[in-house]
Amino acid sequence: MATLDIKKIWHYLTRYIDNFLLAGIFLLMLTGLIVLYSATGGNSARVISQLINMVVACVVMWIVANIPLREITRMAFPLYALGIIMLVAVALFGEIQNGARRWLNLGIIHIQPSELLKIAVPLMMAWYFDKIHTVIQWHNYIVAILILLLPVILIMRQPDLGTALLILISGFYVIFLAGLSWRVMASLAVMVAVSLPLLWSFGMRDYQRKRIMTMLDPSQDALGAGYHTIQSSIAIGSGGIAGKGWLKGTQSQLDFLPEPSTDFIFSVFSEEFGLIGNSLLLSLYLIVIGRSLIITATAPTRFTRLVAGSISLTFFTYIFVNIGMVSGILPVVGIPLPLISYGGTSMVTILLGFGILMSIHAHPKLVKT
């Protein structure tokens, strides 16, 4: 009798969970805890804190996975509006930390509203395109671009270039999947290329320009702006084929590597587990991305297809940008390695997105037309 009850409870808890996707996520999080212990010099308190972050994020994922898609669709506009209101509040009343105004003090908790927009923007754009019952016209793309640019501009003013770029990319994926022609994309690429000198002169701050110049030649400021990239490259290269072994990475254990538990945790992993470890880690990421794209391909409506595609491709972008950043082929923009780096807000945002993917996969009959 007790066995039957356990089976019923387990079935109830997992009925909307994609087990294949969940397995990949759990393996990545387990890897993150193992690497974090080494990156923090054996700091158990930090590992426990991250484990709590993971539990909270998993609860959020489970709740969202159990929400019917009709409700998620209805939440798109309110979430977007709430996010914009909070970004304006940050600009007016936000706390300044390390020279940036990104956090909102609500008394009980401190929140970073830009994280909410990582999900709210693609949801809002997909909701807008889904409301168009005819062929999408050029003016519809202009409206979608305006929906995208409003939060991006507000976030860039904080300034938070990394988050702004991620939101911009996630919105672009929605526009691309909605059917934007290659001719228009080529024209936009030319316009962006032409506007780069203006962006360099007037749209970027001195430290942002310095990051790009340091990426091109880290040795020009080896003890300053180029220090991060140089030490990270040394750590990745010194791992060799099989790595130096867990807890034996000299760059991280001797504190040569900056931010080893957050932005540069991939460098710690590479030094300790080498090329073989990197191959296994990337294989886990490939499994999660592949499963996410399968869910995207089988999504029954325009809204679900656009949302699932944006979440899947944005997750890939997280990985690509972080690894490119610590490898020295992209500027340092402060983007964590998903499901591996320490941090609660990013963990919750990512698993919230996976919860939406699971809901899309589990509730197709509720939205089919």
Secondary structure, DSSP 4 states (H G I P E B T S, - for coil): -HHHHHHHHHHHHHTT--HHHHHHHHHHHHHHHHHHHHHTTS-HHHHHHHHHHHHHHHHHHHHHHTS-HHHHHHHHHHHHHHHHHHHHHHHHHPEEETTEEEEEE-SS-EE-HHHHHHHHHHHHHHHHHHT--SPPPHHHHHHHHHHHHHHHHHHHTTT-HHHHHHHHHHHHHHHHHTT--HHHHHHHHHHHHHHHHHIIIIIS-HHHHHHHHHHH-GGGGTTTTTHHHHHHHHHHHHTTTT-S-TT--HHHHTT-SSSTTTTTHHHHHHHHHHHHHHHHHHHHHHHHHHHHHHHHHT--SHHHHHHHHHHHHHHHHHHHHHHHHHHTSS-----PPTTTSS-HHHHHHHHHHHHHHHHHHH-GGGT--
